[in-house]
Amino acid sequence: MIALLTLIGCTPTVKIAPPDKPIVINLNVKIEHEIRIKVDKDLDALLTNDELF
């Protein structure tokens, strides 16, 4: 019985606690994007139009 109580008393515990101060994350993010619109077919149809030129 004493051995059983000793084993129960020696069980490891893990304690998780939130930090006292807020977490600050500094990020430098540079976002670039490029939009390419292909109008090749429409442009070809426009340039082949004889009434335009």
C-alpha distance matrix in Angstrom:
0.0 3.8 5.4 5.1 6.4 8.6 10.0 10.8 12.4 14.5 16.1 19.9 22.1 25.9 28.1 31.6 34.1 37.9 40.1 41.7 45.2 46.9 47.3 50.9 52.3 55.9 57.7 61.2 62.3 65.7 66.6 69.8 70.9 74.2 75.7 78.3 80.3 82.4 85.6 87.4 88.5 89.8 91.5 93.1 94.5 95.7 97.5 99.2 100.6 104.4 105.0 102.8 104.9
3.8 0.0 3.8 5.4 5.1 6.1 8.7 10.0 10.5 12.4 14.8 18.3 20.8 24.6 26.7 30.4 32.7 36.5 38.4 39.9 43.4 45.4 45.7 49.3 50.9 54.3 56.3 59.8 61.1 64.6 65.6 68.9 70.2 73.5 75.2 77.9 80.0 82.2 85.5 87.2 88.5 89.8 91.3 93.1 94.5 95.7 97.4 99.2 100.6 104.3 105.0 102.7 104.7
5.4 3.8 0.0 3.8 5.5 5.0 6.2 8.7 9.8 10.7 12.9 16.4 19.2 22.9 25.4 29.1 31.7 35.5 37.5 39.2 42.6 44.4 44.5 48.0 49.3 52.7 54.5 58.0 59.1 62.6 63.6 66.8 68.1 71.3 73.0 75.5 77.7 79.8 83.1 84.8 86.1 87.5 89.0 90.6 92.1 93.4 95.0 96.7 98.3 102.0 102.7 100.4 102.4
5.1 5.4 3.8 0.0 3.8 5.4 5.2 6.3 8.6 10.1 11.3 15.0 17.5 21.2 23.6 27.2 29.9 33.6 35.9 37.7 41.1 42.7 42.8 46.4 47.7 51.2 52.9 56.4 57.4 60.9 61.7 64.9 66.0 69.3 70.8 73.4 75.5 77.5 80.8 82.5 83.7 85.0 86.6 88.3 89.7 91.0 92.7 94.4 95.9 99.6 100.2 98.0 100.1
6.4 5.1 5.5 3.8 0.0 3.8 5.5 5.1 6.1 8.7 10.4 14.1 16.1 19.9 21.9 25.5 27.9 31.7 33.8 35.4 38.9 40.7 41.1 44.7 46.2 49.8 51.7 55.3 56.4 60.0 60.9 64.2 65.5 68.8 70.5 73.2 75.3 77.5 80.7 82.6 83.9 85.0 86.6 88.4 89.8 90.9 92.7 94.5 95.9 99.6 100.2 97.9 99.9
8.6 6.1 5.0 5.4 3.8 0.0 3.8 5.5 5.1 6.3 9.1 12.4 15.0 18.7 21.0 24.7 27.1 30.9 32.8 34.4 37.8 39.8 40.0 43.5 45.0 48.4 50.3 53.8 55.1 58.7 59.8 63.1 64.5 67.8 69.7 72.3 74.6 76.8 80.1 81.9 83.3 84.5 86.0 87.8 89.3 90.4 92.0 93.9 95.4 99.1 99.7 97.3 99.3
10.0 8.7 6.2 5.2 5.5 3.8 0.0 3.8 5.4 5.2 6.7 10.2 13.1 16.8 19.4 23.0 25.8 29.6 31.6 33.6 36.9 38.5 38.5 41.9 43.2 46.6 48.3 51.8 52.9 56.4 57.4 60.5 61.9 65.1 66.9 69.4 71.6 73.7 77.1 78.8 80.2 81.5 82.9 84.6 86.1 87.3 89.0 90.8 92.3 96.0 96.7 94.4 96.3
10.8 10.0 8.7 6.3 5.1 5.5 3.8 0.0 3.8 5.5 5.7 9.4 11.4 15.1 17.4 20.9 23.6 27.3 29.6 31.5 34.8 36.4 36.6 40.2 41.6 45.1 46.9 50.5 51.5 55.0 55.9 59.2 60.4 63.7 65.4 68.0 70.1 72.4 75.6 77.5 78.8 79.9 81.5 83.3 84.7 85.8 87.6 89.4 90.8 94.5 95.1 92.8 94.8
12.4 10.5 9.8 8.6 6.1 5.1 5.4 3.8 0.0 3.8 5.8 8.8 10.6 14.3 16.2 19.9 22.2 26.0 28.0 29.6 33.0 34.9 35.3 38.8 40.5 43.9 46.0 49.6 50.9 54.4 55.6 58.9 60.4 63.8 65.6 68.4 70.6 72.9 76.2 78.1 79.6 80.7 82.1 84.0 85.5 86.5 88.1 90.1 91.5 95.2 95.7 93.3 95.3
14.5 12.4 10.7 10.1 8.7 6.3 5.2 5.5 3.8 0.0 3.8 6.3 9.1 12.7 15.2 18.9 21.5 25.2 27.0 28.9 32.1 34.0 33.9 37.4 38.8 42.2 44.1 47.6 48.9 52.4 53.7 56.9 58.5 61.8 63.7 66.4 68.8 71.0 74.4 76.2 77.7 78.9 80.2 82.1 83.7 84.7 86.3 88.2 89.7 93.4 94.0 91.6 93.5
16.1 14.8 12.9 11.3 10.4 9.1 6.7 5.7 5.8 3.8 0.0 3.8 6.5 10.1 12.9 16.4 19.3 23.1 25.2 27.4 30.5 32.0 31.8 35.3 36.5 40.0 41.7 45.2 46.3 49.8 50.9 54.1 55.5 58.8 60.6 63.2 65.5 67.7 71.1 72.9 74.3 75.5 76.9 78.8 80.3 81.4 83.0 84.9 86.4 90.0 90.7 88.3 90.2
19.9 18.3 16.4 15.0 14.1 12.4 10.2 9.4 8.8 6.3 3.8 0.0 3.8 6.9 9.9 13.4 16.4 20.0 22.0 24.3 27.3 28.8 28.4 31.8 33.0 36.4 38.1 41.6 42.8 46.3 47.5 50.7 52.2 55.6 57.5 60.2 62.5 64.8 68.2 70.0 71.6 72.7 74.0 75.9 77.5 78.5 80.0 82.0 83.5 87.2 87.8 85.3 87.2
22.1 20.8 19.2 17.5 16.1 15.0 13.1 11.4 10.6 9.1 6.5 3.8 0.0 3.8 6.4 9.9 12.9 16.6 18.8 21.1 24.2 25.5 25.4 28.9 30.2 33.8 35.6 39.2 40.4 43.9 45.0 48.4 49.9 53.3 55.1 57.9 60.2 62.6 66.0 67.9 69.5 70.5 71.8 73.8 75.3 76.2 77.8 79.9 81.3 85.0 85.4 82.9 84.9
25.9 24.6 22.9 21.2 19.9 18.7 16.8 15.1 14.3 12.7 10.1 6.9 3.8 0.0 3.8 6.6 10.0 13.4 15.6 18.3 21.1 22.2 21.8 25.3 26.5 30.0 31.8 35.4 36.6 40.1 41.2 44.6 46.1 49.6 51.5 54.3 56.7 59.1 62.4 64.4 66.0 67.0 68.3 70.3 71.9 72.7 74.3 76.4 77.8 81.4 81.9 79.4 81.3
28.1 26.7 25.4 23.6 21.9 21.0 19.4 17.4 16.2 15.2 12.9 9.9 6.4 3.8 0.0 3.8 6.5 10.2 12.4 14.9 17.9 19.1 19.2 22.8 24.4 28.0 30.1 33.8 35.1 38.7 39.9 43.4 45.1 48.6 50.5 53.5 55.8 58.5 61.7 63.8 65.5 66.3 67.5 69.7 71.2 71.9 73.6 75.8 77.0 80.7 81.0 78.4 80.3
31.6 30.4 29.1 27.2 25.5 24.7 23.0 20.9 19.9 18.9 16.4 13.4 9.9 6.6 3.8 0.0 3.8 6.9 9.6 12.5 15.1 15.9 15.8 19.4 21.0 24.6 26.6 30.3 31.5 35.2 36.3 39.8 41.5 45.0 46.9 50.0 52.3 55.0 58.2 60.4 62.1 62.8 64.0 66.3 67.8 68.4 70.1 72.4 73.5 77.2 77.4 74.8 76.8
34.1 32.7 31.7 29.9 27.9 27.1 25.8 23.6 22.2 21.5 19.3 16.4 12.9 10.0 6.5 3.8 0.0 3.8 6.5 8.9 11.8 12.9 13.5 17.2 19.3 23.0 25.3 29.1 30.5 34.2 35.5 39.1 41.0 44.6 46.5 49.7 52.1 54.9 58.1 60.4 62.2 62.7 63.8 66.3 67.7 68.1 69.8 72.2 73.3 76.9 77.0 74.3 76.2
37.9 36.5 35.5 33.6 31.7 30.9 29.6 27.3 26.0 25.2 23.1 20.0 16.6 13.4 10.2 6.9 3.8 0.0 3.8 6.6 8.8 9.2 10.0 13.8 16.0 19.7 22.1 25.9 27.4 31.1 32.4 36.1 38.0 41.6 43.5 46.9 49.2 52.2 55.3 57.7 59.6 59.9 61.0 63.5 65.0 65.2 66.9 69.4 70.4 74.0 74.0 71.2 73.2
40.1 38.4 37.5 35.9 33.8 32.8 31.6 29.6 28.0 27.0 25.2 22.0 18.8 15.6 12.4 9.6 6.5 3.8 0.0 3.8 5.5 7.0 8.0 11.5 14.2 17.7 20.5 24.2 26.1 29.9 31.6 35.3 37.5 41.2 43.4 46.8 49.3 52.3 55.4 57.8 59.9 60.2 61.0 63.7 65.3 65.3 66.9 69.6 70.6 74.0 74.0 71.1 73.0
41.7 39.9 39.2 37.7 35.4 34.4 33.6 31.5 29.6 28.9 27.4 24.3 21.1 18.3 14.9 12.5 8.9 6.6 3.8 0.0 3.8 6.7 9.1 12.2 15.6 18.7 21.9 25.4 27.6 31.3 33.1 36.9 39.2 42.9 45.1 48.6 51.0 54.2 57.2 59.8 61.9 62.0 62.7 65.5 67.0 66.9 68.6 71.3 72.2 75.6 75.5 72.5 74.3
45.2 43.4 42.6 41.1 38.9 37.8 36.9 34.8 33.0 32.1 30.5 27.3 24.2 21.1 17.9 15.1 11.8 8.8 5.5 3.8 0.0 3.8 6.5 8.9 12.5 15.3 18.7 22.1 24.4 28.1 30.0 33.8 36.3 40.0 42.3 45.8 48.3 51.6 54.6 57.1 59.3 59.4 60.0 62.8 64.4 64.1 65.7 68.6 69.4 72.8 72.6 69.6 71.3
46.9 45.4 44.4 42.7 40.7 39.8 38.5 36.4 34.9 34.0 32.0 28.8 25.5 22.2 19.1 15.9 12.9 9.2 7.0 6.7 3.8 0.0 3.8 6.3 9.7 12.8 15.8 19.3 21.3 25.0 26.7 30.5 32.8 36.5 38.7 42.3 44.7 48.0 50.9 53.5 55.7 55.7 56.3 59.2 60.7 60.5 62.1 64.9 65.8 69.1 68.9 65.9 67.8
47.3 45.7 44.5 42.8 41.1 40.0 38.5 36.6 35.3 33.9 31.8 28.4 25.4 21.8 19.2 15.8 13.5 10.0 8.0 9.1 6.5 3.8 0.0 3.8 6.6 10.0 12.9 16.5 18.5 22.2 24.0 27.7 30.1 33.9 36.2 39.6 42.2 45.4 48.5 50.9 53.2 53.3 53.9 56.7 58.3 58.2 59.7 62.5 63.5 66.9 66.8 63.8 65.6
50.9 49.3 48.0 46.4 44.7 43.5 41.9 40.2 38.8 37.4 35.3 31.8 28.9 25.3 22.8 19.4 17.2 13.8 11.5 12.2 8.9 6.3 3.8 0.0 3.8 6.5 9.8 13.2 15.5 19.2 21.3 25.0 27.7 31.4 33.9 37.4 40.1 43.3 46.3 48.8 51.2 51.3 51.6 54.5 56.2 55.9 57.3 60.2 61.2 64.5 64.5 61.3 63.0
52.3 50.9 49.3 47.7 46.2 45.0 43.2 41.6 40.5 38.8 36.5 33.0 30.2 26.5 24.4 21.0 19.3 16.0 14.2 15.6 12.5 9.7 6.6 3.8 0.0 3.8 6.3 10.0 12.1 15.8 17.9 21.6 24.3 28.0 30.6 34.0 36.8 40.0 43.1 45.4 47.9 48.1 48.4 51.2 53.0 52.8 54.1 57.0 58.1 61.4 61.5 58.4 59.9
55.9 54.3 52.7 51.2 49.8 48.4 46.6 45.1 43.9 42.2 40.0 36.4 33.8 30.0 28.0 24.6 23.0 19.7 17.7 18.7 15.3 12.8 10.0 6.5 3.8 0.0 3.8 6.8 9.6 13.2 15.8 19.4 22.4 26.0 28.8 32.2 35.2 38.4 41.5 43.7 46.4 46.5 46.6 49.4 51.4 51.0 52.1 55.1 56.3 59.4 59.5 56.3 57.7
57.7 56.3 54.5 52.9 51.7 50.3 48.3 46.9 46.0 44.1 41.7 38.1 35.6 31.8 30.1 26.6 25.3 22.1 20.5 21.9 18.7 15.8 12.9 9.8 6.3 3.8 0.0 3.8 6.0 9.6 12.2 15.8 18.7 22.4 25.2 28.6 31.6 34.7 37.9 40.0 42.7 43.0 43.0 45.7 47.8 47.4 48.5 51.5 52.7 55.9 56.1 52.9 54.3
61.2 59.8 58.0 56.4 55.3 53.8 51.8 50.5 49.6 47.6 45.2 41.6 39.2 35.4 33.8 30.3 29.1 25.9 24.2 25.4 22.1 19.3 16.5 13.2 10.0 6.8 3.8 0.0 3.8 6.6 9.9 13.1 16.4 19.9 23.0 26.3 29.4 32.5 35.6 37.7 40.6 40.8 40.6 43.3 45.5 45.0 45.9 49.0 50.3 53.4 53.6 50.3 51.5
62.3 61.1 59.1 57.4 56.4 55.1 52.9 51.5 50.9 48.9 46.3 42.8 40.4 36.6 35.1 31.5 30.5 27.4 26.1 27.6 24.4 21.3 18.5 15.5 12.1 9.6 6.0 3.8 0.0 3.8 6.3 9.8 12.9 16.5 19.5 22.7 25.9 28.9 32.1 34.2 37.0 37.2 37.1 39.8 42.0 41.6 42.6 45.6 46.9 50.0 50.3 47.1 48.4
65.7 64.6 62.6 60.9 60.0 58.7 56.4 55.0 54.4 52.4 49.8 46.3 43.9 40.1 38.7 35.2 34.2 31.1 29.9 31.3 28.1 25.0 22.2 19.2 15.8 13.2 9.6 6.6 3.8 0.0 3.8 6.5 10.0 13.3 16.6 19.7 23.0 26.0 29.1 31.2 34.1 34.3 34.0 36.7 38.9 38.4 39.3 42.3 43.7 46.7 47.0 43.8 44.9
66.6 65.6 63.6 61.7 60.9 59.8 57.4 55.9 55.6 53.7 50.9 47.5 45.0 41.2 39.9 36.3 35.5 32.4 31.6 33.1 30.0 26.7 24.0 21.3 17.9 15.8 12.2 9.9 6.3 3.8 0.0 3.8 6.6 10.2 13.2 16.5 19.6 22.7 25.8 28.0 30.8 31.0 30.9 33.6 35.7 35.3 36.3 39.3 40.6 43.8 44.0 40.9 42.2
69.8 68.9 66.8 64.9 64.2 63.1 60.5 59.2 58.9 56.9 54.1 50.7 48.4 44.6 43.4 39.8 39.1 36.1 35.3 36.9 33.8 30.5 27.7 25.0 21.6 19.4 15.8 13.1 9.8 6.5 3.8 0.0 3.7 6.8 10.1 13.2 16.5 19.5 22.6 24.7 27.6 27.8 27.5 30.2 32.4 32.0 32.8 35.9 37.2 40.3 40.7 37.5 38.7
70.9 70.2 68.1 66.0 65.5 64.5 61.9 60.4 60.4 58.5 55.5 52.2 49.9 46.1 45.1 41.5 41.0 38.0 37.5 39.2 36.3 32.8 30.1 27.7 24.3 22.4 18.7 16.4 12.9 10.0 6.6 3.7 0.0 3.7 6.7 9.9 13.0 16.1 19.2 21.4 24.2 24.4 24.3 27.0 29.1 28.9 29.9 32.8 34.1 37.4 37.8 34.7 36.1
74.2 73.5 71.3 69.3 68.8 67.8 65.1 63.7 63.8 61.8 58.8 55.6 53.3 49.6 48.6 45.0 44.6 41.6 41.2 42.9 40.0 36.5 33.9 31.4 28.0 26.0 22.4 19.9 16.5 13.3 10.2 6.8 3.7 0.0 3.7 6.4 9.8 12.7 15.8 17.8 20.8 21.1 20.7 23.4 25.6 25.3 26.2 29.2 30.6 33.8 34.3 31.2 32.5
75.7 75.2 73.0 70.8 70.5 69.7 66.9 65.4 65.6 63.7 60.6 57.5 55.1 51.5 50.5 46.9 46.5 43.5 43.4 45.1 42.3 38.7 36.2 33.9 30.6 28.8 25.2 23.0 19.5 16.6 13.2 10.1 6.7 3.7 0.0 3.8 6.4 9.7 12.6 15.1 17.7 17.8 17.8 20.6 22.5 22.3 23.6 26.4 27.6 30.9 31.4 28.4 30.0
78.3 77.9 75.5 73.4 73.2 72.3 69.4 68.0 68.4 66.4 63.2 60.2 57.9 54.3 53.5 50.0 49.7 46.9 46.8 48.6 45.8 42.3 39.6 37.4 34.0 32.2 28.6 26.3 22.7 19.7 16.5 13.2 9.9 6.4 3.8 0.0 3.7 6.3 9.5 11.5 14.4 14.8 14.6 17.2 19.3 19.4 20.4 23.1 24.6 27.9 28.6 25.8 27.2
80.3 80.0 77.7 75.5 75.3 74.6 71.6 70.1 70.6 68.8 65.5 62.5 60.2 56.7 55.8 52.3 52.1 49.2 49.3 51.0 48.3 44.7 42.2 40.1 36.8 35.2 31.6 29.4 25.9 23.0 19.6 16.5 13.0 9.8 6.4 3.7 0.0 3.7 6.3 9.0 11.4 11.4 11.8 14.5 16.2 16.3 17.8 20.3 21.5 25.0 25.6 22.9 24.7
82.4 82.2 79.8 77.5 77.5 76.8 73.7 72.4 72.9 71.0 67.7 64.8 62.6 59.1 58.5 55.0 54.9 52.2 52.3 54.2 51.6 48.0 45.4 43.3 40.0 38.4 34.7 32.5 28.9 26.0 22.7 19.5 16.1 12.7 9.7 6.3 3.7 0.0 3.8 5.6 8.1 8.9 9.3 11.4 13.4 14.0 15.2 17.4 19.1 22.6 23.6 21.2 22.8
85.6 85.5 83.1 80.8 80.7 80.1 77.1 75.6 76.2 74.4 71.1 68.2 66.0 62.4 61.7 58.2 58.1 55.3 55.4 57.2 54.6 50.9 48.5 46.3 43.1 41.5 37.9 35.6 32.1 29.1 25.8 22.6 19.2 15.8 12.6 9.5 6.3 3.8 0.0 3.7 5.5 5.3 5.9 8.4 9.9 10.4 12.0 14.2 15.5 19.1 19.9 17.6 19.4
87.4 87.2 84.8 82.5 82.6 81.9 78.8 77.5 78.1 76.2 72.9 70.0 67.9 64.4 63.8 60.4 60.4 57.7 57.8 59.8 57.1 53.5 50.9 48.8 45.4 43.7 40.0 37.7 34.2 31.2 28.0 24.7 21.4 17.8 15.1 11.5 9.0 5.6 3.7 0.0 3.8 5.5 5.1 6.0 8.6 9.7 10.4 12.2 14.3 17.7 19.3 17.2 18.4
88.5 88.5 86.1 83.7 83.9 83.3 80.2 78.8 79.6 77.7 74.3 71.6 69.5 66.0 65.5 62.1 62.2 59.6 59.9 61.9 59.3 55.7 53.2 51.2 47.9 46.4 42.7 40.6 37.0 34.1 30.8 27.6 24.2 20.8 17.7 14.4 11.4 8.1 5.5 3.8 0.0 3.8 5.4 5.1 6.2 8.6 10.0 10.7 12.6 16.2 17.8 16.3 18.0
89.8 89.8 87.5 85.0 85.0 84.5 81.5 79.9 80.7 78.9 75.5 72.7 70.5 67.0 66.3 62.8 62.7 59.9 60.2 62.0 59.4 55.7 53.3 51.3 48.1 46.5 43.0 40.8 37.2 34.3 31.0 27.8 24.4 21.1 17.8 14.8 11.4 8.9 5.3 5.5 3.8 0.0 3.8 5.4 5.1 6.2 8.7 10.0 10.9 14.6 15.5 13.8 16.0
91.5 91.3 89.0 86.6 86.6 86.0 82.9 81.5 82.1 80.2 76.9 74.0 71.8 68.3 67.5 64.0 63.8 61.0 61.0 62.7 60.0 56.3 53.9 51.6 48.4 46.6 43.0 40.6 37.1 34.0 30.9 27.5 24.3 20.7 17.8 14.6 11.8 9.3 5.9 5.1 5.4 3.8 0.0 3.8 5.4 5.0 6.1 8.6 10.0 13.3 14.5 12.2 13.7
93.1 93.1 90.6 88.3 88.4 87.8 84.6 83.3 84.0 82.1 78.8 75.9 73.8 70.3 69.7 66.3 66.3 63.5 63.7 65.5 62.8 59.2 56.7 54.5 51.2 49.4 45.7 43.3 39.8 36.7 33.6 30.2 27.0 23.4 20.6 17.2 14.5 11.4 8.4 6.0 5.1 5.4 3.8 0.0 3.8 5.4 5.2 6.2 8.7 11.9 14.0 12.4 13.4
94.5 94.5 92.1 89.7 89.8 89.3 86.1 84.7 85.5 83.7 80.3 77.5 75.3 71.9 71.2 67.8 67.7 65.0 65.3 67.0 64.4 60.7 58.3 56.2 53.0 51.4 47.8 45.5 42.0 38.9 35.7 32.4 29.1 25.6 22.5 19.3 16.2 13.4 9.9 8.6 6.2 5.1 5.4 3.8 0.0 3.8 5.6 5.3 6.4 10.1 11.7 10.8 12.7
95.7 95.7 93.4 91.0 90.9 90.4 87.3 85.8 86.5 84.7 81.4 78.5 76.2 72.7 71.9 68.4 68.1 65.2 65.3 66.9 64.1 60.5 58.2 55.9 52.8 51.0 47.4 45.0 41.6 38.4 35.3 32.0 28.9 25.3 22.3 19.4 16.3 14.0 10.4 9.7 8.6 6.2 5.0 5.4 3.8 0.0 3.8 5.5 5.3 8.8 9.6 7.8 9.9
97.5 97.4 95.0 92.7 92.7 92.0 89.0 87.6 88.1 86.3 83.0 80.0 77.8 74.3 73.6 70.1 69.8 66.9 66.9 68.6 65.7 62.1 59.7 57.3 54.1 52.1 48.5 45.9 42.6 39.3 36.3 32.8 29.9 26.2 23.6 20.4 17.8 15.2 12.0 10.4 10.0 8.7 6.1 5.2 5.6 3.8 0.0 3.8 5.4 7.8 9.7 7.7 8.3
99.2 99.2 96.7 94.4 94.5 93.9 90.8 89.4 90.1 88.2 84.9 82.0 79.9 76.4 75.8 72.4 72.2 69.4 69.6 71.3 68.6 64.9 62.5 60.2 57.0 55.1 51.5 49.0 45.6 42.3 39.3 35.9 32.8 29.2 26.4 23.1 20.3 17.4 14.2 12.2 10.7 10.0 8.6 6.2 5.3 5.5 3.8 0.0 3.8 6.1 8.9 8.5 9.0
100.6 100.6 98.3 95.9 95.9 95.4 92.3 90.8 91.5 89.7 86.4 83.5 81.3 77.8 77.0 73.5 73.3 70.4 70.6 72.2 69.4 65.8 63.5 61.2 58.1 56.3 52.7 50.3 46.9 43.7 40.6 37.2 34.1 30.6 27.6 24.6 21.5 19.1 15.5 14.3 12.6 10.9 10.0 8.7 6.4 5.3 5.4 3.8 0.0 3.8 5.6 5.7 7.4
104.4 104.3 102.0 99.6 99.6 99.1 96.0 94.5 95.2 93.4 90.0 87.2 85.0 81.4 80.7 77.2 76.9 74.0 74.0 75.6 72.8 69.1 66.9 64.5 61.4 59.4 55.9 53.4 50.0 46.7 43.8 40.3 37.4 33.8 30.9 27.9 25.0 22.6 19.1 17.7 16.2 14.6 13.3 11.9 10.1 8.8 7.8 6.1 3.8 0.0 3.8 5.4 5.7
105.0 105.0 102.7 100.2 100.2 99.7 96.7 95.1 95.7 94.0 90.7 87.8 85.4 81.9 81.0 77.4 77.0 74.0 74.0 75.5 72.6 68.9 66.8 64.5 61.5 59.5 56.1 53.6 50.3 47.0 44.0 40.7 37.8 34.3 31.4 28.6 25.6 23.6 19.9 19.3 17.8 15.5 14.5 14.0 11.7 9.6 9.7 8.9 5.6 3.8 0.0 3.8 5.6
102.8 102.7 100.4 98.0 97.9 97.3 94.4 92.8 93.3 91.6 88.3 85.3 82.9 79.4 78.4 74.8 74.3 71.2 71.1 72.5 69.6 65.9 63.8 61.3 58.4 56.3 52.9 50.3 47.1 43.8 40.9 37.5 34.7 31.2 28.4 25.8 22.9 21.2 17.6 17.2 16.3 13.8 12.2 12.4 10.8 7.8 7.7 8.5 5.7 5.4 3.8 0.0 3.8
104.9 104.7 102.4 100.1 99.9 99.3 96.3 94.8 95.3 93.5 90.2 87.2 84.9 81.3 80.3 76.8 76.2 73.2 73.0 74.3 71.3 67.8 65.6 63.0 59.9 57.7 54.3 51.5 48.4 44.9 42.2 38.7 36.1 32.5 30.0 27.2 24.7 22.8 19.4 18.4 18.0 16.0 13.7 13.4 12.7 9.9 8.3 9.0 7.4 5.7 5.6 3.8 0.0
